[in-house]
Amino acid sequence: MKKTFLVFALLVATVSLFAQKKTTTSATVSFDATTEKDNTPKAENNTVIGAIDPQTGAVQFEANVKNFSFSNPLMQTHFNSSKWLDSDQFPKFTFSGKITKLSDVKFTKNGSYEVKVSGDLGVKGVTKPITIPGKIVVKDGSFSVSSTFSINVADYGISGVPIDAGKVAREPKIMVSGTFN
């Protein structure tokens, strides 16, 4: 009887441990920095790492700067250069935060939940607090997330002639999406 109880307790502990954090290695982050003068500053990264803990509401994302893909290869070179994102010195964008009203999200029940996530966004060696809107869609034990928000690039030390000339938006729209299992 004691052995059965011990095995059962270990099984429950193991299941709850693995049920906590959900991860992905294929989330997408894209941005649209187009303006009336130039419709090409857009990029996408489909290899973003993410983790969400449904128990605590902890949210983390990490994107390799060099994995952002542009339709114009020259724009990609400029984006990664030392004058812009300096991806050799600052190779990752990071976000670490928490879902603010976690009790409103039922990770065990299929449905769609509007959320706010507060945390710290790291870009080019600068980390700033940010609160972003999001949506979590739960379906059959897994869930997907999406968010659209903007940042002011000057807040992260990003400036230059293309921004001043109106060819790159000062507040690009950023879209994040991913499925977590």
PyMOL commands that set and color helices and strands:
alter all, ss='L'
color gray80, all
select helices_A, chain A and resi 2-20+65-67+73-80+102-104+153-156+161-164
alter helices_A, ss='H'
color red, helices_A
select strands_A, chain A and resi 22-32+42-52+58-64+92-99+111-123+126-139+142-150+173-180
alter strands_A, ss='S'
color yellow, strands_A
deselect
rebuild
show_as cartoon
